[in-house]
Amino acid sequence: MKIRKLNNQGSTLLTVIIIIAFIGILGSMMLSVTMTNLQMKMIERKSKENFYTCESTLDEMRTRLH
């Protein structure tokens, strides 16, 4: 009877280790997606800033020409 109980405890430990590893993998994947999203937002913000800077410069040039 004790041998069975020890075997059950070993399988429980293995199950817990697998679950913790799975949660760790999911966490790292979520972190990667979050970091990629943050980088994309920063690039988009910088792109919009550059666009509006160029547009205002062109507007100034047009008004000086007329």
C-alpha positions as CSV (number, residue, x, y, z in Angstrom):
1,M,0.0,0.0,0.0
2,K,2.8,2.4,0.8
3,I,4.5,1.8,-2.5
4,R,1.4,3.0,-4.3
5,K,1.1,6.1,-2.2
6,L,4.8,7.0,-2.9
7,N,4.2,6.5,-6.6
8,N,1.1,8.7,-6.5
9,Q,3.2,11.5,-4.8
10,G,5.8,11.3,-7.5
11,S,3.2,11.6,-10.3
12,T,1.7,14.6,-8.4
13,L,5.1,16.3,-8.3
14,L,5.6,15.6,-12.0
15,T,2.2,17.1,-12.7
16,V,2.9,20.2,-10.7
17,I,6.3,20.7,-12.4
18,I,4.6,20.3,-15.8
19,I,1.9,22.8,-14.9
20,I,4.5,25.3,-13.6
21,A,6.5,25.0,-16.8
22,F,3.4,25.5,-18.9
23,I,2.5,28.6,-16.9
24,G,6.1,29.9,-17.3
25,I,5.9,29.4,-21.1
26,L,2.6,31.2,-21.4
27,G,4.0,34.0,-19.3
28,S,7.0,34.4,-21.5
29,M,4.9,34.3,-24.6
30,M,2.6,37.0,-23.2
31,L,5.6,39.1,-22.3
32,S,7.0,38.8,-25.8
33,V,3.7,39.8,-27.4
34,T,3.4,42.8,-25.0
35,M,6.9,44.0,-25.8
36,T,6.3,43.7,-29.5
37,N,3.1,45.6,-29.2
38,L,4.8,48.4,-27.2
39,Q,7.6,48.7,-29.8
40,M,5.0,48.9,-32.6
41,K,3.1,51.7,-30.7
42,M,6.3,53.6,-30.2
43,I,7.2,53.3,-33.9
44,E,3.7,54.4,-34.9
45,R,3.8,57.4,-32.6
46,K,7.2,58.5,-34.0
47,S,5.9,58.0,-37.5
48,K,2.9,60.2,-36.9
49,E,5.1,62.8,-35.2
50,N,7.4,62.8,-38.3
51,F,4.5,63.0,-40.6
52,Y,3.0,66.1,-38.9
53,T,6.4,67.8,-38.6
54,C,6.9,67.3,-42.4
55,E,3.3,68.5,-43.1
56,S,3.7,71.6,-41.0
57,T,7.1,72.4,-42.7
58,L,5.5,72.0,-46.1
59,D,2.6,74.3,-45.1
60,E,5.1,76.9,-44.0
61,M,7.0,76.7,-47.3
62,R,3.7,77.1,-49.2
63,T,2.7,80.2,-47.3
64,R,6.1,81.8,-47.8
65,L,6.0,81.1,-51.6
66,H,2.6,82.8,-51.9
